[in-house]
Amino acid sequence: MKDSSVGTMVAVTLCLGASTVLAAGPAAQDSAATDAGLIVFSSDRSGPWRIWSVRPDGSAFRELTKAGPEEHDVDPVFSPDGKSILFSSTRGGAVAIWRLSLDGTQPQRICDGDQAEWSPDGKQIVFRRQEQIFLRDLTTGRERRISPGDWPHCSGPAWSPDGKRIAVACRWDAGNAIFLLDAAGEETTRVYDKQGACEPHWSPDGTRIVYETETHIATIAPDGTKNRPVTYFGGVQRYGRFSPDGKSIVYCQGASERGPWELYIISAQGGTPVRLTEGNSDMNPDWH
């Protein structure tokens, strides 16, 4: 399981391999793709890691964040209403969670931590700090840890669409596993503990979780059934996220574990992916 805190992420998120290019050109030309919505991602195409946006058809690239030459912005996640973005940043010399309007204005530091995601109602965030999982009320600033205290190396929290459960990955010496925590932090359910499973994210209807193995993207039902690969190409695919309608998945892959990384879109049922970006390194997509 990757440690993608910003301080290490600039080096460690370069953990993708890649397959041979299976399709290229505008993503809208392939049946796996859709031109609906907007995709945000982190990229080094302008030098330091920054947050960018692009349409799912591969048009309208836009750089959203500006910071110092030694500061990096990664891990963007849309708010439920699509008007704001959470991201992790090394601004000010420390890894922290920031908020930004979709037009690139009003950057605001929220708290220490990384890998943040919104609650479905937009009133809270779930995030990682010191390899534990916390909730934070955005109005009061109150925080509480929801991962069990004896769990080491937690990462990748993702809130279910109904707001009741949070998927999270945890790493032990024996390997990785994906769990579900209830939002109160009182119950835990193991979903899958093989093939280095990590980076869980929910489908819009809450019936599937997309996750990554050591090398590929797969989906699984929250009860651990219906586990199936989505990508099975050479190289390594990472960071899968569903499209707003749940029919497609955007992910990234690269030519080796050292990159460079490119974004691809594939049908959630599998098939032939379409390359969305090329050149430089593009990672951590989210789709709204």
Secondary structure as UniProt FT lines:
FT   HELIX           6..12
FT   HELIX           27..29
FT   TURN            31..32
FT   STRAND          39..43
FT   TURN            45..46
FT   STRAND          50..54
FT   TURN            56..57
FT   STRAND          62..63
FT   TURN            69..70
FT   STRAND          73..78
FT   TURN            80..81
FT   STRAND          84..89
FT   HELIX           91..93
FT   STRAND          96..101
FT   TURN            102..103
FT   STRAND          108..112
FT   STRAND          114..118
FT   TURN            120..121
FT   STRAND          124..129
FT   TURN            130..131
FT   STRAND          132..137
FT   TURN            138..140
FT   STRAND          143..145
FT   TURN            149..150
FT   STRAND          154..159
FT   TURN            161..162
FT   STRAND          165..172
FT   TURN            173..174
FT   STRAND          175..182
FT   TURN            183..184
FT   STRAND          188..192
FT   TURN            195..196
FT   STRAND          198..202
FT   TURN            204..205
FT   STRAND          209..212
FT   STRAND          217..220
FT   TURN            222..223
FT   STRAND          228..229
FT   STRAND          237..242
FT   TURN            244..245
FT   STRAND          248..254
FT   TURN            257..258
FT   STRAND          261..267
FT   TURN            268..269
FT   STRAND          274..275
FT   STRAND          282..287
//
